[in-house]
Amino acid sequence: MKLPRRQFLHLAVGAVVLPAVSRAAKAQAYPTKPVRIVVGYAAGGGTDIVARLIGQWLSERLGQQFVIENRTGAATNIGTEAVVRAPADGYTLLLAHTANAINATLYEKLNFNFIRDITPVAGIMRVPNIMVVNPSLPAKTVPEFIAYAKANPGKINMASGGAGGPDHMSGELFMTMTGVNMLHVPYRGLSPALTDLLAGQVQVIFSSLPAAIEYVKAGKLRALAVTTATRFEGKSDIPSVGETVPNYDASQWYGVGAPKNTPAEIVVKLNKEINAALADPNMKGRLADLGGTVLPGSPDDFGTLIVQDTENWAKVVKFAGIKAD
């Protein structure tokens, strides 16, 4: 049967519009079941805490449980790959972290490409590391530390929570930009590294701020600086490394990602709700307690941050010749 031209065009237009309407309807209804947020670190750490804060917010706002799943191992690569391989339907998300940007160069043979295979959803916050030393070390400022290290080559042991982690990379960047030579001593986690710093077995750590700040307050460790270009507004009494070493900046960031090809409508919806969280005074206060400043913005803004940070850390990894364990 031959259809009249007007009827044919009407049906053709309907065939094009229907999938778009269907996608929009699904996005409007999303989520209709629990959502997983995969965290590449163990429960209780800073990344896990951030994921749970955002997960609780999204659960309350969107009416479905956002469940945190800790998939540890290979410096977050196991958890990241689990998200990369998940269906692109918005029901598996990643708590993305600076480690993802570092790993892109640190690991020669990954089964995924983070920038290509993860869709940026939203930034959450940026957190400085903090350069802390054992109080027995005579240096009380970054310039004094640099002078002491250069006058005592081979006597400074720099601990970290593991080779290639943000704390290690902060120290490597410091050495690259100052010409200081320190012996890197990697530990299986930041907690045992701090224990040995407290005992004087090592001399310095570029620790995450939340992990070390209570020791600083108690006078058990001395804070020399935060690892940012300028002072951190939450700890303005502590100088920044950038005040002594121009252009030095080694902060960590947190955000949310999803498998590539996740519907744009779902990404936009999640971005909107996460940005609402970052504008909420109570949430901002909770993140500030962790040493963080919020990172509001669009998915493209977060994507730009990831690309820039990946390029910056690639230079440090290659210059220092660092290899993954």
C-alpha positions as CSV (number, residue, x, y, z in Angstrom):
1,M,0.0,0.0,0.0
2,K,1.4,3.4,-1.0
3,L,1.2,6.0,1.8
4,P,0.3,9.6,1.0
5,R,3.5,11.9,1.2
6,R,2.2,13.8,4.2
7,Q,1.5,10.6,6.2
8,F,4.8,9.2,5.2
9,L,6.7,12.3,6.4
10,H,4.7,12.3,9.7
11,L,5.7,8.7,10.3
12,A,9.3,9.3,9.4
13,V,9.6,12.2,11.8
14,G,7.9,10.2,14.5
15,A,10.5,7.4,14.1
16,V,13.3,9.9,14.6
17,V,11.7,11.7,17.6
18,L,10.6,8.5,19.4
19,P,14.1,7.4,20.5
20,A,15.0,10.8,21.8
21,V,11.7,11.0,23.7
22,S,12.4,7.5,25.1
23,R,15.9,8.5,26.3
24,A,14.6,11.7,27.9
25,A,11.9,9.7,29.7
26,K,14.4,7.2,31.0
27,A,16.7,10.0,32.2
28,Q,13.7,11.7,33.9
29,A,12.8,8.5,35.7
30,Y,16.5,7.6,36.6
31,P,17.3,6.0,38.9
32,T,14.7,3.3,39.2
33,K,17.0,0.9,41.2
34,P,20.1,1.2,43.4
35,V,23.3,2.7,42.0
36,R,26.8,1.5,42.7
37,I,29.6,4.0,43.4
38,V,32.9,2.1,43.0
39,V,35.8,3.3,45.2
40,G,39.3,2.1,44.5
41,Y,40.5,2.3,48.1
42,A,39.6,0.6,51.3
43,A,36.7,1.7,53.5
44,G,37.5,4.5,56.0
45,G,40.0,6.5,53.9
46,G,39.4,10.0,52.5
47,T,38.2,8.8,49.1
48,D,35.7,6.4,50.7
49,I,34.4,9.1,53.0
50,V,33.9,11.5,50.1
51,A,32.0,8.8,48.2
52,R,29.7,8.1,51.2
53,L,28.9,11.8,51.6
54,I,28.0,12.2,48.0
55,G,26.2,8.8,47.9
56,Q,24.1,9.8,50.9
57,W,23.2,13.1,49.2
58,L,22.2,11.5,45.9
59,S,20.2,8.8,47.7
60,E,18.2,11.5,49.5
61,R,17.7,13.6,46.4
62,L,17.0,10.9,43.8
63,G,15.0,8.4,45.9
64,Q,17.2,5.4,45.3
65,Q,20.2,4.0,47.3
66,F,23.6,4.9,46.0
67,V,25.7,2.1,47.4
68,I,29.5,2.3,48.0
69,E,31.5,-0.6,46.7
70,N,35.2,-0.8,47.7
71,R,37.2,-2.5,44.9
72,T,40.8,-2.2,46.1
73,G,44.0,-3.1,44.4
74,A,46.6,-1.9,41.8
75,A,46.4,1.7,43.0
76,T,42.7,2.0,42.0
77,N,43.0,0.3,38.7
78,I,41.0,-2.8,39.6
79,G,38.0,-0.6,40.7
80,T,38.4,1.6,37.7
81,E,38.4,-1.3,35.2
82,A,35.2,-2.7,36.9
83,V,33.5,0.6,36.0
84,V,34.9,0.7,32.5
85,R,33.5,-2.8,31.9
86,A,30.1,-2.0,33.4
87,P,27.0,-1.3,31.4
88,A,26.8,2.4,30.4
89,D,23.3,2.9,32.0
90,G,24.1,5.2,34.9
91,Y,23.9,2.4,37.5
92,T,27.7,2.0,38.0
93,L,29.7,5.1,38.8
94,L,33.3,5.7,39.8
95,L,34.7,7.9,42.6
96,A,37.5,9.3,40.4
97,H,40.7,10.5,42.0
98,T,44.1,12.0,41.2
99,A,45.5,8.5,41.2
100,N,43.6,7.8,37.9
101,A,45.5,10.7,36.2
102,I,48.9,9.4,37.6
103,N,48.3,5.8,36.7
104,A,47.7,6.7,33.0
105,T,51.5,7.1,32.7
106,L,52.7,5.1,35.7
107,Y,51.3,1.8,34.4
108,E,52.6,0.8,31.0
109,K,49.9,-1.9,30.3
110,L,46.5,-0.9,31.5
111,N,43.4,-2.7,30.1
112,F,41.7,0.7,29.6
113,N,42.4,4.3,28.8
114,F,40.9,6.4,31.6
115,I,40.3,9.6,29.5
116,R,38.8,7.6,26.7
117,D,36.8,5.0,28.7
118,I,35.4,7.1,31.6
119,T,32.9,9.9,31.0
120,P,33.4,12.8,33.4
121,V,30.3,13.6,35.4
122,A,31.3,16.1,38.1
123,G,34.1,17.3,40.2
124,I,33.7,17.2,44.0
125,M,36.6,18.8,45.7
126,R,40.3,19.5,45.7
127,V,42.6,18.7,48.7
128,P,46.2,19.8,49.3
129,N,48.7,17.4,50.6
130,I,50.8,18.7,53.5
131,M,54.6,18.5,53.9
132,V,55.3,17.3,57.4
133,V,58.5,16.4,59.1
134,N,59.6,14.8,62.4
135,P,60.2,17.6,65.0
136,S,63.7,16.4,65.5
137,L,64.6,17.7,62.0
138,P,66.1,21.2,62.5
139,A,64.3,22.7,59.5
140,K,61.2,24.8,60.4
141,T,60.4,26.2,56.9
142,V,60.6,25.0,53.3
143,P,63.7,27.2,52.6
144,E,65.4,25.7,55.7
145,F,64.5,22.2,54.6
146,I,65.9,22.7,51.1
147,A,69.1,24.1,52.6
148,Y,69.4,21.3,55.1
149,A,68.8,18.6,52.5
150,K,71.4,20.0,50.1
151,A,73.9,20.3,53.0
152,N,73.2,16.7,54.1
153,P,72.9,14.6,50.9
154,G,71.6,11.1,51.4
155,K,70.3,11.8,54.9
156,I,66.7,12.6,54.1
157,N,64.3,9.6,53.9
158,M,61.0,10.5,52.3
159,A,58.2,8.1,53.1
160,S,55.0,7.5,51.2
161,G,52.0,5.3,51.3
162,G,53.2,3.5,48.1
163,A,55.1,4.1,44.9
164,G,53.2,6.2,42.5
165,G,50.6,7.5,44.9
166,P,49.7,11.2,45.2
167,D,51.9,11.6,48.3
168,H,54.9,10.0,46.5
169,M,54.3,12.1,43.4
170,S,54.1,15.3,45.4
171,G,57.6,14.5,46.8
172,E,59.0,13.6,43.4
173,L,57.7,16.9,42.0
174,F,59.3,18.7,44.9
175,M,62.7,17.1,44.2
176,T,62.4,17.8,40.5
177,M,61.7,21.5,41.1
178,T,64.2,22.1,43.9
179,G,67.1,19.9,43.0
180,V,66.9,18.2,46.4
181,N,67.8,14.5,46.6
182,M,65.8,12.3,49.0
183,L,65.6,8.6,49.3
184,H,62.0,7.4,48.7
185,V,60.8,4.8,51.2
186,P,57.4,3.3,50.1
187,Y,55.1,1.7,52.6
188,R,51.9,-0.3,52.2
189,G,49.6,2.6,53.1
190,L,50.0,6.0,54.6
191,S,49.3,4.9,58.2
192,P,52.4,2.8,58.6
193,A,54.4,5.5,56.9
194,L,53.2,8.1,59.4
195,T,54.0,5.7,62.2
196,D,57.6,5.6,61.2
197,L,57.7,9.4,60.7
198,L,56.5,9.8,64.3
199,A,59.2,7.4,65.4
200,G,61.9,9.3,63.5
201,Q,62.7,6.4,61.2
202,V,62.0,8.7,58.2
203,Q,62.2,12.4,58.0
204,V,59.5,13.7,55.7
205,I,56.1,12.8,54.1
206,F,54.0,14.7,51.7
207,S,50.9,13.4,53.4
208,S,47.2,13.8,52.6
209,L,46.1,16.6,54.9
210,P,43.3,14.7,56.7
211,A,45.7,11.9,57.6
212,A,48.4,14.1,59.2
213,I,46.7,17.3,60.5
214,E,45.8,15.8,64.0
215,Y,49.4,14.9,64.6
216,V,50.4,18.5,63.6
217,K,47.8,19.9,66.0
218,A,49.2,17.7,68.8
219,G,52.7,18.9,68.1
220,K,53.9,15.4,67.2
221,L,54.7,16.4,63.6
222,R,55.8,19.8,62.2
223,A,54.0,21.1,59.2
224,L,56.2,23.0,56.8
225,A,53.7,23.7,54.0
226,V,50.7,22.7,52.1
227,T,51.5,21.4,48.6
228,T,49.7,24.1,46.6
229,A,50.7,27.2,44.8
230,T,48.9,29.4,47.3
231,R,47.8,29.0,50.9
232,F,44.8,26.8,51.6
233,E,41.9,28.8,53.0
234,G,41.1,26.2,55.6
235,K,44.7,26.3,57.0
236,S,45.8,29.8,56.1
237,D,48.4,29.8,59.0
238,I,50.4,27.1,57.1
239,P,52.6,28.4,54.2
240,S,52.4,26.9,50.8
241,V,55.3,25.2,48.9
242,G,54.5,27.6,46.0
243,E,55.6,30.5,48.1
244,T,59.1,29.2,48.0
245,V,59.0,27.1,44.8
246,P,57.2,29.1,42.1
247,N,54.6,27.1,40.1
248,Y,54.7,24.1,42.4
249,D,51.2,22.7,42.8
250,A,50.4,19.1,43.8
251,S,46.9,18.9,45.1
252,Q,44.6,16.0,44.9
253,W,41.1,16.0,43.4
254,Y,38.0,13.9,43.7
255,G,35.0,13.6,41.3
256,V,32.5,11.2,39.8
257,G,32.9,9.4,36.5
258,A,30.8,6.9,34.5
259,P,31.4,4.3,31.7
260,K,31.8,5.9,28.3
261,N,28.5,6.2,26.3
262,T,26.5,6.8,29.5
263,P,23.4,8.7,28.3
264,A,24.1,12.5,28.3
265,E,20.7,13.1,30.0
266,I,21.8,10.9,33.0
267,V,25.2,12.6,33.2
268,V,23.6,16.0,33.2
269,K,21.1,15.0,35.9
270,L,23.9,13.6,38.2
271,N,26.0,16.7,37.6
272,K,23.1,19.0,38.6
273,E,22.5,17.1,41.8
274,I,26.2,16.9,42.7
275,N,26.6,20.7,42.1
276,A,23.6,21.2,44.4
277,A,25.5,19.3,47.1
278,L,28.6,21.5,46.6
279,A,26.4,24.6,47.1
280,D,24.9,23.3,50.3
281,P,26.5,24.9,53.4
282,N,26.4,21.7,55.4
283,M,28.0,19.7,52.7
284,K,30.6,22.4,52.1
285,G,31.4,22.3,55.8
286,R,31.8,18.5,55.8
287,L,34.2,18.6,52.8
288,A,36.1,21.5,54.5
289,D,36.6,19.3,57.5
290,L,38.4,16.9,55.2
291,G,40.6,19.7,54.0
292,G,38.8,20.2,50.8
293,T,37.5,23.1,48.7
294,V,34.6,22.3,46.4
295,L,35.0,21.9,42.6
296,P,31.6,22.9,41.1
297,G,31.2,22.9,37.3
298,S,30.0,21.1,34.2
299,P,31.1,17.6,33.0
300,D,33.3,19.4,30.5
301,D,35.0,21.4,33.3
302,F,35.8,18.2,35.1
303,G,37.0,16.5,31.9
304,T,39.4,19.4,31.3
305,L,40.8,19.1,34.8
306,I,41.4,15.3,34.3
307,V,43.2,15.9,30.9
308,Q,45.4,18.7,32.3
309,D,46.3,16.7,35.4
310,T,47.1,13.6,33.4
311,E,49.5,15.6,31.2
312,N,51.2,17.3,34.2
313,W,51.8,14.0,36.2
314,A,53.0,12.3,33.0
315,K,55.9,14.8,32.9
316,V,56.8,14.0,36.5
317,V,56.6,10.2,36.1
318,K,58.8,10.3,33.0
319,F,61.3,12.7,34.4
320,A,61.8,10.8,37.6
321,G,61.7,7.4,35.8
322,I,59.1,6.0,38.2
323,K,57.7,2.5,37.5
324,A,54.7,0.9,39.2
325,D,55.5,-1.9,41.7
